[in-house]
Amino acid sequence: MEYRDAGVDVEMGRAFVDRIRSLVASTTRPGVLGSFGGFSGLFELPAGYHQPVLVSGTDGVGTKLKLAHSLNQHDTVGIDLVAMCVNDVLTCGAEPLFFLDYLATGHLEPEQLTQVVDGIAKGCRLAGCALLGGETAEMPGFYQSGEYDLAGFCVGVVEKSQLLDGSQVQIGDVAIGLASQGVHSNGFSLVRKIIRDRGFDLGDRPASFEGQSLGESLLTPTQIYVKPILQARQAGLTLHGMAHITGGGLPENLPRCLGQGQSVQIDLASWTVPPLFQWLKQEGNVSLSGMFNTFNMGIGFVVLVPPAQVDLTLQHFAAENIAAFAIGEVMAGSGELIGIPE
């Protein structure tokens, strides 16, 4: 017997690595050492740091992959994978330096997985980090035909004196919410249940979706906030805290960037919840509390700024084509969000 008889094609694996070589090269940035294809990736710390702190993050895409499989569209989930990691690292004030991926499948489909890596490379370019390496695992019998799973790993760096850890947040700071691009990569088990139980098709075009199909809207990739945030800090804007709004929505994630004895009063009238979330609430008969505790509800990232810098911050993100809203204020409390339905 040969390895191929067991379902693993080593030669196809080698050909796949050659196929994605140019995609990896497109993400190269200063600091990358060595060449693609080694046992490990090498990266030299940037010069100019006095006390550099390395910040790491890891995540996946979750059951959003089921929609990509159903639609046979694989060019966006790689962006989601990068976004979920780099946005997390960013909350400490860190600049993402490099990214690695782990891609597992039952049978290597070169065209399909090249689309996935193309998305990963695009996400890395959007975040300004290098795709330093990765692993592709072919595991016959473990995944159904045509299916794969993704995981990502990111490392960033921040000067220790610029590290955000909650201690900088002050009573009276204003929460600026940055718009999401839809559901991002959380809550898809509920999304899929609503679609399945109500008998919808991913090709359906609800009237409120402005011509987009349900599938197109749901596969819109997660917004990567890295460059606009880093540019804001470089421009002298004071950001006391940051939160990436992922699983658990605003109630779970925004308190994670606060200091001791602090809460946030949220003004639900300060932004308009996008039609996609209104559609999910209506068709799934989901409570408002359930919506806020599952989805981002149109706010994908939050920065906390001093009151005197609210207007400048809003102007900065408007210039970066990211809608931003003053959605709340830090006040004394015990870590809860006030104004969000319970």
Secondary structure, DSSP 8 states (H G I E B T S, - for coil): --GGGGT--HHHHHHHHHHHHHHHHTT--TTEES-TTSSS-EE---TT-SSEEEEEEEEE-TTHHHHHHHHT--SSHHHHHHHHHHHHHHTTT-EEEEEEEEEEESS--HHHHHHHHHHHHHHHHHHT-EEEEEEEEE-BTTB-TT-EEEEEEEEEEEEGGG---STT--TT-EEEEEE-SSSTTS-HHHHHHHHHHHT--TT---GGGTT--HHHHHT------HHHHHHHHHTT----EEEE--TTHHHHHGGGG--TTEEEEE-GGGS---HHHHHHHHHHT--HHHHHTTS-TTEEEEEEE-GGGHHHHHHHHHHTT--EEEEEEEEESSS-EESS--
